[in-house]
């Protein structure tokens, strides 16, 4: 394998010193409560429990995953089998589930690292520029001369819905047999690690093992390859996050009603995952903690829906940022819902990731509207 090139660390000011908080132990849920940081938003103590870990707002979000060049074609409808149709417009934008989530973390003003691979080509440089512009720290992003940058064809319909075809490229090839020590060092120092399924399962397993050994919580987004998630990986995951379609496919169970979703989640619980965060599209989201009542979060309606691409990634990453910043679970869900609401109002994946100020402004406007009732 040819030597890889490292992209320099993006400089950013050090985060403000904030109070340290602790996530509770699964074995002793009363051992410690969250100690939220001061903010213009109010935070309360959370009943959320996770592996014993020091969860400090100074610790970064670390995303290990895919980076794609998204080739957008705007169409009125999807083509039928054997049919050729003309697109209304087309463009190429940076995307990929890993890069999307990393850029969301950076836009939300939390220190965020991206561990991934791009080719030494124009698409790779497009992604680097987009991530750098989002404030993502890129010293763990590798250029792989022997493989093209991953890309996706995004068929965007007039109602904002999409269908996507992915070509893995560097996301699926050239990963070393053993993770690089520098990558694992970043993982072990994280406040939370985000994984998806657009890179090989073996890489996700290796990263999750390193995170687990260091007491770092792992969130696995179910999006990506359709193959079943290896049980070995699920057992290392603290929060598993599918949408309702992915939940149905992975469990072989219907997910048309909330009751059906709850039954499908129990099948995931049986595989050793104690927390399942389900994205429900227009019906909102729900966090299922084994043995507890689910926490439901309705959507925050968008004034317009231009493109749903990246909305799920925005939701997952915003939830992770709120989690590592010690917000209680209900506020993590609200923060994520607000970020996703802003995301769908802009075309493109990475271009649609909202800035923190916009998310906070939206949440404050909702509180103001509730107070005036």
C-alpha positions in Angstrom: 0.0 0.0 0.0 1.3 3.4 -0.9 2.3 5.9 1.8 -0.5 8.1 2.9 -0.4 11.8 3.4 -1.7 13.5 6.5 -3.6 16.8 6.4 -2.4 19.3 9.0 -4.4 20.0 12.1 -6.9 22.8 11.8 -6.1 25.4 14.4 -8.9 26.5 16.6 -9.1 28.4 19.9 -9.1 26.1 23.0 -12.6 25.6 24.4 -13.5 27.5 27.5 -12.9 25.7 30.8 -16.2 24.2 31.9 -17.3 22.1 34.8 -16.6 18.4 34.7 -19.6 16.0 34.7 -19.9 12.3 35.1 -22.1 9.8 33.3 -23.6 7.2 35.6 -22.6 3.6 35.8 -24.9 1.0 34.4 -24.2 -1.1 37.5 -24.8 1.7 39.9 -27.1 4.3 38.4 -27.1 6.4 41.6 -23.3 6.7 41.8 -23.1 10.1 40.1 -25.3 12.6 38.5 -24.6 14.9 35.6 -23.1 18.2 36.5 -24.2 20.5 33.6 -22.2 23.4 32.3 -23.4 26.9 32.7 -25.2 28.2 29.7 -28.0 30.5 28.4 -30.0 27.3 28.1 -31.2 25.7 31.4 -30.0 22.2 32.1 -31.3 19.7 34.7 -29.8 16.6 36.1 -30.3 13.6 33.8 -31.3 10.0 34.6 -29.3 8.8 31.6 -26.8 6.0 32.4 -23.8 4.8 30.5 -20.5 3.2 31.0 -18.3 4.7 33.7 -16.6 7.5 32.0 -15.5 11.1 32.7 -17.6 13.0 30.3 -16.2 16.5 30.1 -17.3 19.3 27.8 -13.6 19.9 27.0 -13.4 16.4 25.4 -13.9 16.3 21.7 -16.4 14.5 19.5 -14.5 12.0 17.4 -16.1 10.8 14.2 -14.7 7.7 12.4 -16.3 7.1 9.1 -16.9 7.9 5.5 -16.4 11.0 3.3 -18.1 11.2 -0.1 -18.5 13.6 -3.0 -22.3 13.9 -3.4 -23.3 14.2 -7.0 -26.7 15.8 -6.9 -29.3 15.5 -9.6 -32.5 17.4 -9.2 -35.5 15.5 -10.7 -39.3 15.7 -10.6 -39.5 11.9 -9.9 -37.4 8.8 -9.7 -37.0 7.0 -13.1 -38.8 3.7 -13.7 -36.9 0.6 -14.6 -35.4 1.0 -18.1 -36.4 4.7 -18.3 -34.2 7.7 -18.9 -35.3 11.1 -17.6 -33.7 14.5 -17.7 -32.5 16.3 -14.5 -33.5 19.8 -13.8 -30.0 20.7 -12.3 -26.9 19.0 -11.0 -23.9 19.8 -8.8 -21.2 18.1 -6.7 -21.1 18.8 -3.0 -19.1 17.3 0.0 -20.9 14.7 2.0 -20.7 11.1 3.4 -22.2 10.1 6.7 -19.0 10.5 8.6 -18.0 13.8 7.1 -21.6 15.1 7.6 -21.6 14.3 11.3 -18.1 15.7 11.8 -19.0 18.9 10.1 -22.1 19.2 12.2 -20.1 18.9 15.3 -17.7 21.6 14.1 -20.5 23.9 13.1 -22.0 23.5 16.6 -18.8 24.9 18.0 -17.6 21.7 19.7 -14.1 20.4 19.2 -14.5 17.7 16.6 -12.0 15.3 14.9 -12.7 13.3 11.8 -10.9 10.0 11.2 -11.3 8.9 7.6 -9.9 8.4 4.2 -10.2 10.2 0.9 -8.4 9.8 -2.4 -5.7 12.1 -3.7 -8.1 13.6 -6.2 -10.4 16.6 -6.8 -13.2 15.0 -4.8 -10.9 14.5 -1.9 -9.8 18.1 -2.0 -13.5 19.2 -2.2 -14.2 17.3 1.0 -11.1 18.6 2.8 -12.1 22.2 2.0 -15.7 21.7 3.2 -14.6 20.0 6.5 -11.9 22.7 7.1 -14.6 25.3 6.5 -16.8 23.6 9.1 -14.0 23.9 11.8 -13.3 20.1 11.8 -9.8 19.1 13.0 -8.3 17.1 10.1 -4.9 15.8 11.2 -6.4 12.3 11.3 -7.8 12.4 7.7 -5.7 10.4 5.3 -5.2 10.8 1.6 -5.0 7.5 -0.1 -3.2 7.7 -3.5 -4.3 4.1 -4.4 -8.1 4.6 -4.3 -10.6 7.2 -5.5 -12.6 9.3 -3.0 -15.9 7.7 -2.3 -18.9 9.3 -4.0 -22.7 9.1 -4.0 -25.4 9.9 -6.6 -28.1 11.8 -4.8 -31.4 11.9 -6.7 -33.3 14.8 -5.1 -37.0 15.1 -5.9 -39.0 18.3 -5.9 -40.6 17.5 -2.5 -37.2 17.3 -0.8 -37.1 13.5 -0.6 -34.1 11.7 -2.0 -32.8 8.3 -3.1 -29.0 7.7 -2.9 -26.5 5.3 -4.5 -23.1 5.0 -2.8 -19.7 4.1 -4.3 -17.4 3.3 -1.4 -13.9 4.1 -2.9 -11.4 5.0 -0.2 -14.0 4.6 2.5 -14.1 0.8 1.9 -10.5 0.1 0.9 -6.9 0.7 2.0 -7.7 0.7 5.7 -4.7 -0.9 7.5 -5.2 -4.3 9.2 -4.4 -2.8 12.5 -5.6 0.8 13.3 -3.0 3.5 13.4 -1.8 4.3 16.9 -2.4 8.0 16.3 -6.0 7.3 15.3 -6.6 5.2 18.4 -5.0 7.9 20.6 -7.6 10.4 19.4 -10.4 7.9 19.9 -9.3 7.1 23.5 -9.2 10.8 24.4 -12.8 11.5 23.0 -15.9 12.5 24.9 -17.9 10.4 22.5 -17.2 8.4 19.4 -19.5 8.4 16.4 -19.5 5.5 13.9 -21.6 4.7 10.8 -21.8 1.8 8.3 -20.1 3.3 5.3 -16.7 1.9 6.2 -15.8 -1.8 6.8 -17.4 -3.4 9.9 -13.9 -4.6 11.1 -12.7 -1.0 11.3 -15.8 0.0 13.3 -15.2 -3.0 15.6 -11.5 -2.1 16.2 -12.4 1.6 16.9 -15.3 0.6 19.3 -13.0 -1.8 21.1 -10.5 1.0 21.7 -13.2 3.4 22.8 -14.8 0.8 25.1 -11.4 0.1 26.7 -10.9 3.7 27.5 -14.4 4.2 28.9 -15.5 6.3 25.9 -19.2 6.0 24.8 -19.9 4.9 21.3 -22.9 5.9 19.1 -23.4 3.8 16.0 -25.6 5.2 13.3 -27.2 2.3 11.4 -27.0 4.1 8.0 -24.8 2.7 5.3 -24.5 -0.9 4.1 -27.6 -3.1 4.2 -25.9 -6.2 5.7 -26.8 -7.2 9.3 -24.8 -5.4 12.0 -22.3 -7.9 13.5 -23.2 -8.9 17.0 -19.6 -8.3 18.0 -20.1 -4.6 17.1 -23.5 -4.2 18.7 -22.1 -5.4 22.0 -19.6 -2.6 22.0 -22.1 0.1 21.2 -23.7 2.4 23.9 -26.3 3.9 21.7 -27.5 2.4 18.4 -29.3 4.9 16.1 -31.4 3.6 13.2 -34.2 5.2 11.4 -37.5 3.3 11.3 -36.7 1.8 7.9 -33.3 0.6 9.0 -34.8 -0.7 12.2 -37.3 -2.8 10.2 -34.7 -4.1 7.9 -32.3 -5.1 10.6 -34.9 -6.8 12.8 -37.2 -8.2 10.1 -40.1 -6.6 12.0 -42.7 -4.0 11.0 -42.2 -0.4 12.2 -45.3 1.3 11.0 -46.7 2.1 14.5 -45.0 3.2 17.7 -46.0 -0.1 19.3 -44.3 -2.0 16.5 -41.2 0.1 16.8 -41.1 -0.6 20.5 -41.2 -4.4 19.8 -38.5 -4.1 17.2 -36.3 -2.1 19.6 -36.6 -5.0 22.1 -35.0 -7.3 19.6 -32.0 -4.8 19.4 -31.9 -4.7 23.3 -31.7 -8.6 23.2 -28.4 -8.2 21.3 -26.8 -6.3 24.2 -27.6 -2.7 23.2 -29.2 -1.0 26.2 -30.0 2.3 24.4 -31.6 2.7 21.0 -32.2 6.2 19.5 -34.8 5.8 16.7 -35.2 8.6 14.1 -38.8 8.6 12.9 -38.8 11.2 10.1 -41.8 13.4 10.2 -42.9 11.7 13.4 -39.9 12.9 15.4 -37.6 10.6 17.4 -37.6 8.4 20.5 -34.9 7.2 22.8 -35.4 3.8 24.2 -33.5 2.9 27.4 -33.9 -0.7 28.3 -36.2 -1.1 31.3 -37.4 2.5 31.1 -40.2 4.4 29.4 -39.2 5.8 26.0 -38.4 9.5 25.7 -40.3 10.9 22.8 -39.4 14.0 20.8 -41.7 15.5 18.1 -40.2 17.2 15.1 -39.6 20.9 15.2 -41.5 21.9 12.0 -39.4 23.5 9.3 -40.7 26.6 7.5 -39.8 24.9 4.2 -38.3 21.5 3.3 -35.8 21.7 0.4 -33.6 18.6 1.0 -33.7 15.9 3.6 -30.1 14.7 2.7 -28.0 14.8 5.9 -30.9 15.4 8.3 -30.4 12.1 10.1 -26.6 12.8 10.3 -27.3 16.2 11.7 -29.7 14.8 14.3 -27.2 12.1 15.4 -24.2 14.5 15.6 -26.2 17.2 17.4 -27.4 14.7 19.9 -23.8 13.6 20.5 -22.6 17.2 21.0 -25.4 17.8 23.5 -24.6 14.6 25.3 -20.9 15.2 25.7 -21.8 18.8 26.9 -23.8 17.2 29.7 -27.3 18.2 28.7 -30.0 15.9 30.0 -31.6 13.4 27.6 -34.7 15.4 26.8 -32.7 18.4 26.0 -30.3 16.3 23.9 -33.3 15.3 21.8 -34.6 18.8 21.5 -31.2 20.2 20.5 -30.9 17.5 17.8 -34.5 18.1 16.6 -33.8 21.8 16.2 -30.6 21.1 14.3 -32.4 18.7 11.9 -35.2 21.2 11.4 -32.7 23.8 10.2 -30.8 21.2 8.1 -33.7 20.3 5.8 -34.2 24.0 4.8 -30.9 24.1 2.8 -29.8 22.0 -0.2 -26.8 19.7 0.2 -25.5 17.7 3.1 -22.5 19.5 4.6 -23.8 22.9 3.3 -27.0 22.4 5.3 -25.3 21.7 8.7 -26.5 24.5 11.0 -24.4 26.8 13.2 -24.8 26.7 16.9 -26.2 30.2 17.1 -29.0 29.3 14.7 -30.0 26.2 16.7 -30.0 28.1 20.0 -32.0 30.9 18.4 -34.6 28.4 17.2 -34.9 26.8 20.6 -35.2 30.1 22.3 -38.0 31.2 19.9 -39.9 28.0 20.7 -39.6 28.7 24.4 -40.7 32.2 23.9 -43.7 31.0 21.9 -44.6 28.5 24.6 -44.3 31.2 27.3 -46.7 33.6 25.5 -49.5 31.0 25.3 
